[in-house]
Amino acid sequence: MNSIIRKSVLGVAGLAFAGGVFAGPIAAHADTGPVAGKAAVVQADKPGVDMSKLIPHGVQGAQSKITLNDEQTGNAKAIIAATKKAGLPERAAVISIATSLQESKLENLGHLGDANDHDSLGLFQQRPSSGWGTPEQITNPEYATMAFEKGLKQVDGWQDMPLTEAAQTVQVSAYPDAYAQWEQQAADLVAANWNS
């Protein structure tokens, strides 16, 4: 029994450590900067999506937004599909997409050579050496999302936390507040694609 508990604790610790510091590869994908923060007053493009469930606390701080290409939009849709497959609510998709926007700008990044932060890969900049999976697994959007959301589900009360706190608990970034800036864009993406 002690061996099972120990493995569980080590697994959670591995997930927490796996987030690591991901500023290195992201610098190459930096945006022009945040735009003024606004209260979440966005109308959902699709009926049946309640924005108060997507952003229950309102956005926190200045918000950033980038224009997405087809690949990035496809990756956002893949995160939404994986979230649904995992049986999680829209809020989990918002947290996941915001995390991916911060970590990779929704690009499924391979190894970036000297710009790479250790062995970080994929949409969430997960590390094979930290137990997130093989390079092939963590560069698969469905697998990477489910691995992130598995960590999210282990965070007590994640549904009621501000986005940046929930994401940071899983990712353990050197920039814990950075996830908040993507909440509005992530919520807009979920609102537009959850029911499609």
Secondary structure as GFF3:
##gff-version 3
##sequence-region A 1 196
A	DSSP	alpha_helix	2	19	.	.	.	ID=ss1
A	DSSP	alpha_helix	23	26	.	.	.	ID=ss2
A	DSSP	three_ten_helix	27	29	.	.	.	ID=ss3
A	DSSP	alpha_helix	51	54	.	.	.	ID=ss4
A	DSSP	alpha_helix	70	85	.	.	.	ID=ss5
A	DSSP	alpha_helix	90	104	.	.	.	ID=ss6
A	DSSP	three_ten_helix	113	115	.	.	.	ID=ss7
A	DSSP	three_ten_helix	128	130	.	.	.	ID=ss8
A	DSSP	alpha_helix	135	138	.	.	.	ID=ss9
A	DSSP	alpha_helix	141	153	.	.	.	ID=ss10
A	DSSP	three_ten_helix	158	160	.	.	.	ID=ss11
A	DSSP	alpha_helix	163	171	.	.	.	ID=ss12
A	DSSP	three_ten_helix	178	182	.	.	.	ID=ss13
A	DSSP	alpha_helix	183	193	.	.	.	ID=ss14
###
